[in-house]
Amino acid sequence: MAVPAVAEAAPPGPDFAPVICERGHQSARFVSKVKSNVITHKKKVSIADGMTGSKSITTTVERSVSASVTFNQSTQISASVVIASLEGAIGLELASNLSQTSTNSQTFNMNFNKPGTYIVFDGVEKASGAWTGSKCNSNGTALVPVSGKATSWAIGHEGSINCASNYRAGSMQAKAKEYC
């Protein structure tokens, strides 16, 4: 009786590369980050004795802020993945639609309770930094490195500050006081 021959297994070739990542998976993490305050609208207002109370103030754009993601090489990942990573790194809910935050003018109704010089303002918290990440190729066989920079902004803050008052360093009010 003849014994059947045992076939040797073929060595793995390029069609049998091991899977090392989930196809299309993208990740980003920030290696440096900065959070700052940006005044987008402002107006200096002087309130004389006897003129306190509610006032309607129209301000103009000081700066405009937009979100952006840049890449240092041709491989790219989703901008929303990068912005989500920046959110986690900076601790703010950030805009991801990449549009500008400002319009040409803005009107505030403010109540001034004492005479003095005020700054009526609107501003945003800006977040930016450098990031690194990776993208899994379409076969799931390699992680492609990717890196770049990103900038975004958080929901705005509006208000007024009295130029004679002191405010906590790094606060939006302290940034507005620079315009007194």
C-alpha positions as a Markdown table, in Angstrom:
| # | Residue | x | y | z |
|---|---|---|---|---|
| 1 | Met | 0.0 | 0.0 | 0.0 |
| 2 | Ala | 1.4 | 3.3 | -1.0 |
| 3 | Val | 1.6 | 6.2 | 1.5 |
| 4 | Pro | 0.3 | 9.5 | 0.1 |
| 5 | Ala | 2.8 | 12.2 | -0.3 |
| 6 | Val | 2.6 | 15.2 | 2.1 |
| 7 | Ala | 2.7 | 18.5 | 0.4 |
| 8 | Glu | 5.0 | 21.1 | 1.9 |
| 9 | Ala | 3.4 | 24.4 | 2.8 |
| 10 | Ala | 4.3 | 27.2 | 0.5 |
| 11 | Pro | 6.4 | 29.9 | 2.2 |
| 12 | Pro | 4.6 | 33.2 | 2.8 |
| 13 | Gly | 4.9 | 35.6 | -0.1 |
| 14 | Pro | 3.8 | 39.1 | -0.7 |
| 15 | Asp | 0.2 | 37.9 | -1.0 |
| 16 | Phe | 0.4 | 36.5 | 2.5 |
| 17 | Ala | 1.8 | 39.5 | 4.4 |
| 18 | Pro | 0.8 | 39.5 | 8.1 |
| 19 | Val | -2.0 | 41.8 | 9.2 |
| 20 | Ile | -0.6 | 44.3 | 11.7 |
| 21 | Cys | -3.3 | 47.0 | 11.8 |
| 22 | Glu | -6.9 | 47.6 | 11.1 |
| 23 | Arg | -7.3 | 48.8 | 7.4 |
| 24 | Gly | -7.8 | 52.5 | 7.2 |
| 25 | His | -7.3 | 53.1 | 10.9 |
| 26 | Gln | -6.0 | 56.7 | 11.6 |
| 27 | Ser | -4.5 | 58.1 | 14.8 |
| 28 | Ala | -2.9 | 61.4 | 15.9 |
| 29 | Arg | -1.4 | 62.7 | 19.1 |
| 30 | Phe | 0.0 | 66.1 | 19.9 |
| 31 | Val | 3.6 | 66.5 | 20.8 |
| 32 | Ser | 3.3 | 70.2 | 21.5 |
| 33 | Lys | 0.3 | 72.4 | 22.2 |
| 34 | Val | -0.5 | 76.0 | 23.1 |
| 35 | Lys | -3.8 | 77.5 | 24.3 |
| 36 | Ser | -4.3 | 81.3 | 23.9 |
| 37 | Asn | -7.0 | 83.9 | 24.0 |
| 38 | Val | -7.8 | 85.9 | 20.8 |
| 39 | Ile | -10.0 | 89.0 | 20.9 |
| 40 | Thr | -12.1 | 88.9 | 17.7 |
| 41 | His | -14.3 | 92.0 | 18.3 |
| 42 | Lys | -13.6 | 95.0 | 20.6 |
| 43 | Lys | -14.6 | 98.5 | 21.2 |
| 44 | Lys | -13.5 | 101.0 | 23.9 |
| 45 | Val | -16.4 | 102.7 | 25.6 |
| 46 | Ser | -16.3 | 105.7 | 28.0 |
| 47 | Ile | -19.2 | 106.0 | 30.5 |
| 48 | Ala | -19.6 | 109.4 | 32.0 |
| 49 | Asp | -21.2 | 110.2 | 35.4 |
| 50 | Gly | -24.9 | 109.9 | 35.1 |
| 51 | Met | -24.7 | 107.8 | 31.9 |
| 52 | Thr | -24.7 | 104.3 | 33.5 |
| 53 | Gly | -27.3 | 101.7 | 32.5 |
| 54 | Ser | -27.9 | 99.5 | 29.5 |
| 55 | Lys | -26.2 | 100.5 | 26.2 |
| 56 | Ser | -26.2 | 98.9 | 22.8 |
| 57 | Ile | -22.6 | 98.7 | 21.5 |
| 58 | Thr | -21.5 | 97.7 | 18.0 |
| 59 | Thr | -18.0 | 96.4 | 17.6 |
| 60 | Thr | -15.9 | 95.6 | 14.5 |
| 61 | Val | -13.6 | 92.6 | 13.8 |
| 62 | Glu | -10.2 | 92.9 | 15.3 |
| 63 | Arg | -9.0 | 89.5 | 14.0 |
| 64 | Ser | -10.5 | 86.5 | 12.5 |
| 65 | Val | -9.7 | 82.9 | 13.5 |
| 66 | Ser | -10.1 | 79.7 | 11.5 |
| 67 | Ala | -9.3 | 76.1 | 12.0 |
| 68 | Ser | -6.7 | 74.3 | 9.9 |
| 69 | Val | -4.8 | 71.1 | 9.7 |
| 70 | Thr | -1.5 | 70.9 | 7.7 |
| 71 | Phe | 0.5 | 67.8 | 6.8 |
| 72 | Asn | 4.3 | 67.4 | 6.5 |
| 73 | Gln | 4.1 | 64.7 | 3.8 |
| 74 | Ser | 1.8 | 63.4 | 1.1 |
| 75 | Thr | 0.1 | 60.8 | 3.3 |
| 76 | Gln | -2.9 | 62.4 | 5.1 |
| 77 | Ile | -5.4 | 61.5 | 7.7 |
| 78 | Ser | -8.8 | 63.0 | 8.4 |
| 79 | Ala | -8.8 | 66.5 | 9.7 |
| 80 | Ser | -11.5 | 65.6 | 12.2 |
| 81 | Val | -9.2 | 62.9 | 13.7 |
| 82 | Val | -6.5 | 65.5 | 14.2 |
| 83 | Ile | -9.0 | 68.1 | 15.7 |
| 84 | Ala | -10.5 | 65.5 | 18.0 |
| 85 | Ser | -7.0 | 64.7 | 19.3 |
| 86 | Leu | -6.3 | 68.4 | 19.8 |
| 87 | Glu | -9.6 | 68.6 | 21.8 |
| 88 | Gly | -8.4 | 65.8 | 24.1 |
| 89 | Ala | -4.9 | 67.3 | 24.5 |
| 90 | Ile | -6.1 | 70.9 | 25.2 |
| 91 | Gly | -9.3 | 70.2 | 27.1 |
| 92 | Leu | -11.6 | 72.3 | 25.0 |
| 93 | Glu | -14.5 | 71.5 | 22.6 |
| 94 | Leu | -13.1 | 72.8 | 19.4 |
| 95 | Ala | -14.6 | 73.8 | 16.0 |
| 96 | Ser | -13.9 | 71.2 | 13.4 |
| 97 | Asn | -15.7 | 72.7 | 10.4 |
| 98 | Leu | -12.6 | 74.8 | 9.5 |
| 99 | Ser | -14.6 | 77.9 | 8.9 |
| 100 | Gln | -13.9 | 81.4 | 10.2 |
| 101 | Thr | -15.4 | 82.5 | 13.5 |
| 102 | Ser | -15.9 | 86.2 | 12.9 |
| 103 | Thr | -18.2 | 88.5 | 11.0 |
| 104 | Asn | -17.7 | 92.2 | 10.1 |
| 105 | Ser | -19.5 | 93.7 | 13.1 |
| 106 | Gln | -21.3 | 92.5 | 16.2 |
| 107 | Thr | -23.7 | 94.3 | 18.5 |
| 108 | Phe | -23.8 | 93.8 | 22.3 |
| 109 | Asn | -26.3 | 95.1 | 24.9 |
| 110 | Met | -24.3 | 95.7 | 28.0 |
| 111 | Asn | -25.2 | 97.1 | 31.4 |
| 112 | Phe | -22.6 | 99.6 | 32.8 |
| 113 | Asn | -23.1 | 100.1 | 36.5 |
| 114 | Lys | -20.5 | 102.8 | 37.1 |
| 115 | Pro | -18.6 | 105.5 | 35.2 |
| 116 | Gly | -15.3 | 104.7 | 33.6 |
| 117 | Thr | -13.5 | 103.4 | 30.5 |
| 118 | Tyr | -14.6 | 99.9 | 29.4 |
| 119 | Ile | -13.6 | 97.4 | 26.6 |
| 120 | Val | -16.6 | 95.6 | 25.2 |
| 121 | Phe | -15.3 | 92.4 | 23.6 |
| 122 | Asp | -15.9 | 89.0 | 22.1 |
| 123 | Gly | -13.1 | 86.5 | 21.8 |
| 124 | Val | -12.3 | 82.8 | 21.4 |
| 125 | Glu | -9.9 | 80.4 | 22.9 |
| 126 | Lys | -7.4 | 79.3 | 20.3 |
| 127 | Ala | -5.6 | 75.9 | 20.4 |
| 128 | Ser | -2.7 | 74.9 | 18.2 |
| 129 | Gly | 0.2 | 72.5 | 18.1 |
| 130 | Ala | 2.3 | 70.0 | 16.3 |
| 131 | Trp | 1.1 | 66.4 | 16.0 |
| 132 | Thr | 2.3 | 63.0 | 14.9 |
| 133 | Gly | 0.2 | 60.0 | 13.9 |
| 134 | Ser | -0.2 | 57.1 | 11.6 |
| 135 | Lys | -2.5 | 55.6 | 9.0 |
| 136 | Cys | -2.9 | 51.9 | 8.3 |
| 137 | Asn | -2.6 | 51.1 | 4.6 |
| 138 | Ser | -5.5 | 49.5 | 2.7 |
| 139 | Asn | -4.1 | 46.0 | 3.1 |
| 140 | Gly | -3.7 | 46.3 | 6.9 |
| 141 | Thr | 0.0 | 45.4 | 6.5 |
| 142 | Ala | 1.8 | 48.6 | 7.4 |
| 143 | Leu | 1.4 | 51.8 | 9.5 |
| 144 | Val | 2.4 | 54.9 | 7.5 |
| 145 | Pro | 3.7 | 57.7 | 9.7 |
| 146 | Val | 2.2 | 61.2 | 9.2 |
| 147 | Ser | 2.7 | 64.5 | 11.0 |
| 148 | Gly | 1.8 | 68.1 | 10.8 |
| 149 | Lys | 0.3 | 71.1 | 12.6 |
| 150 | Ala | -3.2 | 72.1 | 13.6 |
| 151 | Thr | -5.1 | 75.1 | 14.8 |
| 152 | Ser | -8.7 | 75.4 | 16.0 |
| 153 | Trp | -10.8 | 77.5 | 18.4 |
| 154 | Ala | -13.4 | 77.1 | 21.1 |
| 155 | Ile | -16.8 | 78.7 | 21.5 |
| 156 | Gly | -16.4 | 82.5 | 22.1 |
| 157 | His | -16.6 | 84.6 | 25.3 |
| 158 | Glu | -18.2 | 88.0 | 25.3 |
| 159 | Gly | -18.3 | 90.7 | 27.9 |
| 160 | Ser | -17.0 | 93.9 | 29.1 |
| 161 | Ile | -14.1 | 94.8 | 31.4 |
| 162 | Asn | -13.4 | 98.0 | 33.3 |
| 163 | Cys | -10.0 | 99.3 | 32.4 |
| 164 | Ala | -9.4 | 100.3 | 36.1 |
| 165 | Ser | -9.8 | 96.7 | 37.3 |
| 166 | Asn | -7.2 | 94.0 | 37.5 |
| 167 | Tyr | -7.9 | 90.5 | 36.0 |
| 168 | Arg | -6.3 | 87.1 | 36.4 |
| 169 | Ala | -3.2 | 86.7 | 34.1 |
| 170 | Gly | -4.0 | 84.5 | 31.1 |
| 171 | Ser | -7.8 | 85.2 | 31.3 |
| 172 | Met | -9.9 | 86.5 | 28.4 |
| 173 | Gln | -10.5 | 89.6 | 30.5 |
| 174 | Ala | -6.8 | 90.2 | 30.9 |
| 175 | Lys | -6.4 | 89.8 | 27.1 |
| 176 | Ala | -9.2 | 92.4 | 26.5 |
| 177 | Lys | -7.5 | 94.8 | 29.0 |
| 178 | Glu | -4.6 | 95.1 | 26.5 |
| 179 | Tyr | -6.9 | 97.3 | 24.4 |
| 180 | Cys | -7.5 | 99.9 | 27.2 |
